[in-house]
Amino acid sequence: MIAEVPRATRVDFVDDALVLRLEDGRSVSAPLAWLPRLKNATDEERRAYQLVDGGEEIRWEGIDEDLSVAGLLGLPD
């Protein structure tokens, strides 16, 4: 049986955390302290993300940051 790959539908920022919205309805947060480029980015830079590979990856071109959804969930990429 092949497990479904987790996919993001949206990224939000609240207080000092990134909140990842997944297509299965879950929301997962990670402290910005774990993500220094995003922590030091402006609100505008944080909002300028792209979902890549159907939501498996998140890209912030302006700050040269790439995150995998699986990695944020502690799963192997």
C-alpha positions as a Markdown table, in Angstrom:
| # | Residue | x | y | z |
|---|---|---|---|---|
| 1 | Met | 0.0 | 0.0 | 0.0 |
| 2 | Ile | 1.4 | 3.4 | -1.0 |
| 3 | Ala | 0.8 | 6.2 | 1.5 |
| 4 | Glu | -0.5 | 9.5 | 0.1 |
| 5 | Val | 2.0 | 12.3 | -0.1 |
| 6 | Pro | 0.9 | 15.2 | 2.2 |
| 7 | Arg | 0.2 | 18.3 | 0.2 |
| 8 | Ala | -0.2 | 21.9 | 1.2 |
| 9 | Thr | -3.1 | 24.1 | 0.0 |
| 10 | Arg | -2.1 | 27.3 | 1.9 |
| 11 | Val | 0.5 | 28.8 | 4.2 |
| 12 | Asp | -0.4 | 31.4 | 6.9 |
| 13 | Phe | 1.6 | 33.1 | 9.5 |
| 14 | Val | 0.3 | 33.8 | 13.1 |
| 15 | Asp | 2.3 | 35.3 | 15.9 |
| 16 | Asp | 5.7 | 33.6 | 15.6 |
| 17 | Ala | 4.6 | 30.5 | 13.7 |
| 18 | Leu | 4.1 | 29.2 | 10.2 |
| 19 | Val | 0.7 | 27.4 | 9.8 |
| 20 | Leu | 0.5 | 24.9 | 7.0 |
| 21 | Arg | -2.9 | 24.0 | 5.7 |
| 22 | Leu | -3.1 | 20.5 | 4.2 |
| 23 | Glu | -5.5 | 19.2 | 1.6 |
| 24 | Asp | -6.8 | 16.6 | 4.0 |
| 25 | Gly | -8.0 | 19.4 | 6.3 |
| 26 | Arg | -5.3 | 19.3 | 8.9 |
| 27 | Ser | -3.4 | 22.3 | 10.0 |
| 28 | Val | 0.2 | 22.0 | 11.3 |
| 29 | Ser | 2.3 | 24.8 | 12.8 |
| 30 | Ala | 6.0 | 25.3 | 13.1 |
| 31 | Pro | 7.7 | 28.0 | 15.1 |
| 32 | Leu | 9.5 | 30.6 | 13.0 |
| 33 | Ala | 12.5 | 30.1 | 15.3 |
| 34 | Trp | 13.0 | 26.8 | 13.4 |
| 35 | Leu | 12.9 | 28.8 | 10.1 |
| 36 | Pro | 15.4 | 31.7 | 10.3 |
| 37 | Arg | 14.9 | 33.0 | 6.8 |
| 38 | Leu | 11.2 | 33.2 | 7.3 |
| 39 | Lys | 11.6 | 34.6 | 10.7 |
| 40 | Asn | 13.7 | 37.5 | 9.4 |
| 41 | Ala | 11.5 | 38.0 | 6.3 |
| 42 | Thr | 9.0 | 40.9 | 6.0 |
| 43 | Asp | 5.3 | 40.1 | 5.9 |
| 44 | Glu | 5.3 | 40.8 | 2.2 |
| 45 | Glu | 8.1 | 38.3 | 1.6 |
| 46 | Arg | 6.3 | 35.7 | 3.7 |
| 47 | Arg | 3.1 | 36.1 | 1.7 |
| 48 | Ala | 5.0 | 35.7 | -1.6 |
| 49 | Tyr | 5.2 | 31.9 | -1.6 |
| 50 | Gln | 4.5 | 29.4 | -4.3 |
| 51 | Leu | 3.2 | 25.8 | -3.9 |
| 52 | Val | 5.4 | 23.5 | -6.0 |
| 53 | Asp | 4.8 | 20.0 | -7.2 |
| 54 | Gly | 1.1 | 20.0 | -6.4 |
| 55 | Gly | 1.7 | 21.4 | -2.9 |
| 56 | Glu | 4.5 | 18.9 | -1.9 |
| 57 | Glu | 7.0 | 21.8 | -1.7 |
| 58 | Ile | 6.7 | 25.5 | -0.7 |
| 59 | Arg | 9.0 | 28.1 | -2.4 |
| 60 | Trp | 9.8 | 31.7 | -1.4 |
| 61 | Glu | 11.8 | 33.0 | -4.3 |
| 62 | Gly | 12.5 | 36.4 | -2.8 |
| 63 | Ile | 14.3 | 35.0 | 0.2 |
| 64 | Asp | 15.6 | 31.8 | -1.5 |
| 65 | Glu | 13.8 | 29.4 | 0.9 |
| 66 | Asp | 12.4 | 26.0 | 0.0 |
| 67 | Leu | 10.5 | 23.7 | 2.4 |
| 68 | Ser | 9.0 | 20.3 | 1.8 |
| 69 | Val | 5.7 | 19.5 | 3.4 |
| 70 | Ala | 7.0 | 16.0 | 4.3 |
| 71 | Gly | 10.0 | 17.6 | 6.0 |
| 72 | Leu | 7.9 | 20.0 | 8.0 |
| 73 | Leu | 5.8 | 17.0 | 9.2 |
| 74 | Gly | 8.9 | 15.0 | 10.1 |
| 75 | Leu | 8.4 | 12.5 | 7.3 |
| 76 | Pro | 11.1 | 11.3 | 4.9 |
| 77 | Asp | 11.3 | 13.4 | 1.7 |
